[in-house]
Every structure is written in structure tokens, then in C-alpha cells.
Amino acid sequence: MKHFGKNSISSALRIIIDLALVLELLTVAVTLWQIFQYLPPKNDSGKIMLFAFLSQFIFGIISFLITLQLRKLINAFKKEAFFELKNVKRIQNISLLLFLYVISDIALSQFNPNQRSIEIISRIAGNMPFIDYFLSFVSAINFKILFLSAVIYVISRVFKNGYELKEQTTLTI
């Protein structure tokens, strides 16, 4: 079975990606509606729900943008254009979007009133404001997505090296 071109795995993957785009748009729309249901927050539980929906909304937008980049990559791969500068940029964009999600998640968590686990740790360690702040900051970092962002960035560098090698061989011939 062919991996790229017509009647290949990439054709099926493109259909799945198109379906994912539609589902992501629906999720973002529903989440936006839920955000407006909790505005303005009336109590702490309303604030917690608002921050959860805001995080979900940001993740939905970023997921949609990543899926668009993947769709463009699949289309390029379908045409058997692998080591192109556009593909390098697309892969770098995916890495950057994942990093942006990590940063936005950290920022939102700093305003989240639901920091009970940090309060418990700070009571055990003693009341030290620096430790409280440091623990709340570190606990907000999504290390899995941060690591994935770094790995995808490394992959973009590999594609860039492939592009440069392709250009060198084109100039040699």
C-alpha cells in the first residue's frame, strides 16, 4: 500500500483531519457559549469553571490551528514535496503553537482560585511565600506538551537540514 499520492494512506488521513477540523470548530463554539454562561463569575466555583472553560477554549483554538498546519503538511506530502521550506515553517509553527499553549496555560493557572493542593504543600513546608509562588508556577507547567513542542522543533530542524541538502544537490546537478 502506498503511503503518499492518490489512493494512499495520506488520502484517508486527510479525511480524518478534515473531520477533526469540523469537530474542533464545534467544540470551540460550545466552549465559547459556556464561557458566556459563567460571565461574570458569581462565586469561587463560578471562577473555577470560567478558568476551566477558558483553558479549554484556548486549547481548542490552538488545536484547530495545529490541525490546519497538519492538513497543509499532508497535502504537501501527498504531492511528494517533503523537504520544502514551507514544510519546515509548518512544523515550526506547530512547535510554536504548542509552546504558546503551555505559556497560556501557565498564565491562566496563576489567576485560578483553585490552588488548594499548593496551600496544603505550603502548610507542610511552612508559610514561605517564595515556595508557594514557585510551587504554583511549577505545578502549572504542562511538561508533556512542553517536551512535545521541543521534539517537534527538533524535527523541524531535521526537515530544514533535509531542505538544505536538497538545495545543494539541485545546485550540483
C-alpha positions as CSV (number, residue, x, y, z in Angstrom):
1,M,0.0,0.0,0.0
2,K,1.2,3.5,-0.9
3,H,1.9,6.0,1.8
4,F,1.6,9.1,-0.3
5,G,-0.1,10.1,-3.5
6,K,-3.6,9.2,-4.8
7,N,-5.4,6.3,-3.2
8,S,-3.0,6.2,-0.3
9,I,-2.9,6.4,3.5
10,S,-2.4,10.1,3.3
11,S,-5.8,10.4,1.5
12,A,-7.5,8.7,4.4
13,L,-5.6,10.8,6.8
14,R,-6.7,14.0,5.1
15,I,-10.4,12.9,5.5
16,I,-9.7,12.3,9.2
17,I,-8.1,15.7,9.6
18,D,-11.0,17.4,7.8
19,L,-13.4,15.7,10.2
20,A,-11.2,16.8,13.2
21,L,-11.3,20.4,11.9
22,V,-15.1,20.4,11.9
23,L,-15.3,18.8,15.4
24,E,-12.7,21.3,16.8
25,L,-14.8,24.2,15.5
26,L,-17.9,22.8,17.1
27,T,-16.0,22.3,20.4
28,V,-14.7,25.9,20.3
29,A,-18.2,27.2,19.6
30,V,-19.7,25.2,22.5
31,T,-16.9,26.2,24.9
32,L,-17.3,29.9,23.9
33,W,-21.1,29.6,24.7
34,Q,-20.2,28.0,28.1
35,I,-17.8,30.9,28.9
36,F,-20.5,33.4,28.4
37,Q,-22.7,31.4,30.7
38,Y,-20.2,32.0,33.6
39,L,-19.6,35.7,32.9
40,P,-19.5,37.4,35.3
41,P,-18.5,34.7,37.9
42,K,-20.7,34.9,40.9
43,N,-18.6,32.8,43.4
44,D,-15.4,30.8,43.6
45,S,-16.9,27.8,41.9
46,G,-18.0,30.0,39.0
47,K,-14.5,31.4,38.7
48,I,-13.1,27.8,38.7
49,M,-15.5,26.8,35.9
50,L,-14.7,30.0,34.0
51,F,-11.0,29.3,34.1
52,A,-11.5,25.7,33.1
53,F,-13.6,26.8,30.1
54,L,-11.1,29.5,29.1
55,S,-8.3,26.9,29.2
56,Q,-10.4,24.6,27.1
57,F,-11.2,27.4,24.6
58,I,-7.6,28.3,24.2
59,F,-6.6,24.7,23.7
60,G,-9.4,24.3,21.1
61,I,-8.2,27.3,19.1
62,I,-4.6,26.1,19.2
63,S,-5.7,22.6,18.3
64,F,-7.6,24.0,15.3
65,L,-4.5,25.9,14.2
66,I,-2.3,22.9,14.6
67,T,-4.7,20.7,12.6
68,L,-4.7,23.3,9.8
69,Q,-0.9,23.1,9.7
70,L,-1.1,19.3,9.6
71,R,-3.6,19.4,6.8
72,K,-1.2,21.6,4.7
73,L,1.6,19.2,5.5
74,I,-0.4,16.2,4.4
75,N,-1.3,17.9,1.2
76,A,2.3,18.7,0.5
77,F,3.3,15.1,1.3
78,K,0.6,13.9,-1.0
79,K,2.3,15.8,-3.8
80,E,5.5,14.1,-2.6
81,A,7.0,17.5,-1.7
82,F,8.8,16.6,1.6
83,F,11.8,18.8,2.1
84,E,10.4,22.2,1.2
85,L,10.9,25.4,3.2
86,K,7.1,25.7,3.6
87,N,7.0,22.3,5.4
88,V,9.8,23.4,7.7
89,K,7.8,26.5,8.6
90,R,4.7,24.5,9.1
91,I,6.4,22.1,11.5
92,Q,8.0,25.1,13.4
93,N,4.5,26.7,13.6
94,I,3.2,23.5,15.2
95,S,6.0,23.6,17.8
96,L,5.4,27.3,18.5
97,L,1.7,26.8,18.9
98,L,2.2,24.0,21.4
99,F,4.7,26.3,23.3
100,L,2.1,29.1,23.2
101,Y,-0.5,26.7,24.8
102,V,1.9,25.9,27.6
103,I,2.5,29.6,28.3
104,S,-1.2,30.5,28.2
105,D,-2.0,27.6,30.5
106,I,0.6,28.9,33.0
107,A,-0.8,32.4,32.7
108,L,-4.4,31.2,33.3
109,S,-3.5,29.0,36.2
110,Q,-1.9,31.9,38.1
111,F,-5.3,33.6,38.2
112,N,-7.2,30.4,39.1
113,P,-8.6,30.4,42.6
114,N,-8.4,26.6,42.8
115,Q,-4.9,26.3,44.3
116,R,-5.8,24.1,47.2
117,S,-3.0,21.5,46.7
118,I,-0.4,24.2,46.8
119,E,-1.9,25.5,50.0
120,I,-1.6,22.0,51.6
121,I,2.0,21.7,50.5
122,S,2.8,25.2,51.8
123,R,1.3,24.3,55.2
124,I,3.5,21.3,55.5
125,A,6.7,23.2,54.4
126,G,5.9,26.2,56.4
127,N,4.4,29.5,55.3
128,M,7.0,30.7,52.8
129,P,5.7,33.0,50.1
130,F,8.5,32.2,47.7
131,I,7.9,28.4,47.9
132,D,4.1,29.0,47.4
133,Y,4.7,31.0,44.3
134,F,7.4,28.6,43.0
135,L,5.2,25.5,43.5
136,S,2.1,27.1,41.9
137,F,4.2,28.1,38.9
138,V,5.9,24.7,38.5
139,S,2.7,22.8,39.0
140,A,1.1,24.9,36.2
141,I,3.6,23.8,33.6
142,N,2.4,21.1,31.3
143,F,5.7,19.3,30.9
144,K,4.3,16.7,28.4
145,I,3.3,19.4,25.9
146,L,6.4,21.4,26.5
147,F,8.5,18.3,25.8
148,L,6.4,17.5,22.7
149,S,6.9,21.1,21.5
150,A,10.7,20.7,21.8
151,V,10.7,17.3,20.0
152,I,8.6,18.8,17.1
153,Y,11.0,21.7,16.9
154,V,13.9,19.3,16.6
155,I,12.0,17.5,13.8
156,S,11.6,20.9,12.0
157,R,15.4,21.3,12.2
158,V,15.9,17.9,10.6
159,F,13.5,18.9,7.8
160,K,15.4,22.2,7.4
161,N,18.7,20.2,7.0
162,G,16.9,18.0,4.5
163,Y,15.8,21.1,2.6
164,E,19.4,22.4,2.6
165,L,20.8,19.1,1.3
166,K,18.1,19.0,-1.4
167,E,19.1,22.5,-2.4
168,Q,22.8,21.6,-2.5
169,T,22.1,18.6,-4.7
170,T,19.9,20.7,-7.0
171,L,22.7,23.2,-7.4
172,T,25.3,20.5,-8.0
173,I,23.3,19.0,-10.9
